Amino acid sequence: MSDLAVAQKALSDAGFPALSVESIKGYGRQQGRTDLYRGSTYAVNLLPKAKLEIIVTDDEVDDVVQCLVETLQTGEIGDGKLFISDVIDAIRIRTGERGEAALS
């Protein structure tokens, strides 16, 4: 099972079933890698990664962080990072609900 599938299951089991996933490319401390293709070595600076976006209430942030760290932490370079930022507002277009009501 992939790390993404493991994280998705752990979040769902913890009561956080909604998330968005993007396939992205980037690098962190590992600075990419080198590959050999037809006898030539070349640098692959942008590695494939997954970006998860999970929008929760302020009261739920610590639970989501704990769930992800416990599920994904291996202690190796490449485990990833969590960024926590404020969302000013959320609006469910279908109903016009705003704020926390739009999240459930």
Number of C-alpha atoms within 10 A of each C-alpha: 5 7 12 15 10 14 18 20 15 19 21 13 11 12 11 19 12 14 13 9 12 10 9 11 12 12 15 13 7 10 13 15 12 11 11 9 8 5 7 7 10 11 11 12 15 14 14 11 15 14 15 15 14 15 20 17 11 10 8 11 14 10 14 19 15 10 17 17 15 12 16 15 12 10 7 7 10 13 12 13 9 12 6 11 7 8 11 6 9 15 14 13 9 7 8 10 13 13 14 14 11 15 14 9
